[in-house]
Amino acid sequence: MDLSKIYNPDHSDENRAELDSHADTCVDGANTIPLWFTEHHASVSPFIGEYKPLKDIPIASVAISWDNPVDGSTVILVINEALYFGNHMPYSLLCPNQLPHNGINVNDTPKIFNSASSHSITIPGKLDLPLRCVV
């Protein structure tokens, strides 16, 4: 079934994860639950030099849930070793350059530009998470 025809969450939904091609790793926000923290921390530099880097950002592995609109089931996804911002950021960011390195397919071309695109994040043989364009 094509989930893109029925999956239409509120655009203001903060319980979401967005693709961020500007980042080099995933970012965990308030919509995740920490499972464990590493002993490592990172400094995070913004995309322009007018802002100071954020220092001592913890690295965590977290759980985030997704409710399947087709059958109502809930899937728990684990994001390993990402920057943990917790309540300082309402949603999470997924790095589309990092996901394929871990065997997850990112098909982020909207169907309007390629009708063969699934426009989804796919965990092969397990799960297809539909993407949505926000303008």
N, C-alpha and C positions, 0 to 999 in steps of 0.2 A: 504494500500500500504506500502511496506517495504521501508522506507526512506533511510536506510543504503545503498541501491543500487544506489541512485541518489545524495545523500548528500555528497559532497566531496570538502569542502572548501580548499583554499590554506593553507598549513601548517604554513606559516608565518603570517597568519591573526591575528592581535592583537585585533580585535573586537570579542573576544571569552570569554567564561567562561570555566574554567577547574575545574575538581574535585580535591580536595586537602584533602586527608584523614589524613594528619598530623595536620591539623588545627582543632580548636574546634568551629569555627564560620566562616561565609562567609566573604569575603573581596571584597569590591567594588573598581574597578579601573576606568581608564579614559574612558572606554566604557560604563559608566553608567551616568545617570542624577540624581542628588540628588533631592529628593522630600521634605524631611525635615530632620533636625538634632535633635538628642536628646540633653539634657543638659549633657550627660555623655561622658567621654573620657576613653581610655584604654591605658595601657602599653602593648606592644607586645614583647614577648621574642622570640628570634630565636631558632632554634633547637639545636644549640651548644653554649657553653658558651664563645666562642671567639668573639662574636659580642655583642654589648651592646643593651639592650632593647630599642625599640622606644617608646617614651613617648608622651602622650597627643594626641593619635589618635582619631579623632572624630567617633562617632557612628551615622550612617545615614540610612535612608530608601531610596532606589533608584529605578529608572526604567531602564530596559534594554530591548532592542527589539530583536526579532528573526524573520527572514523572512522564511516562509514556502516554501521550494523549490518545493513542489507539486502544490500548488495553488497560490503562490505569495503573500499570505496574510501576514501581519505583526502582530505579537503578542507582546504586551507589558507585561513584567513580572516585578513584584515588589519584591525586596529583602528587607525584613524588618530588621532593626537594625543590620547592619553589620559594620565591620571596614571600614572606608572610607579613602582610599589612594588617590583617585582622579588621578591627572596627575602624581603622583609619581609611579604609576603602570599602564602599558598599558592595561592590561586585568583584569578580575575578577576571583575569586576563590570561588567555591561552596563547602561547607562542606557536604560530603555524609553521615555523622553521624548526622547532624542537620536537614537535609531535611525530613527524615522520621518522625521525631518528630513533624513536621508540616503537616503531611498527604501527603507528596510527596514521591513517590516510586523511589528509585535509583536502577536500574538494570544494574550494571556496569561490569558484567561478559561478556567478549566478546563472540560472537556467535561461534568462533572457539573452545572455551572450553565448551560451553553449547548451543546447537542449539535451545533450548527452550527460551533462554534469549532474551528479546526485545532489549537489549543493549541501554537503553534509560532512561531518567528521565521522569516519568509519573505523571501528575496531574490527578488523577482518574476521568474519565468521561469528561475530558476537553481537554487534550493535551498530546502528546507523543513527546518529544524532543530527537532526535537520538544522540547517543554519537559516537565519532570516536576515534580510537586508534592512538596515535602519537608515533612513535618509533624513 
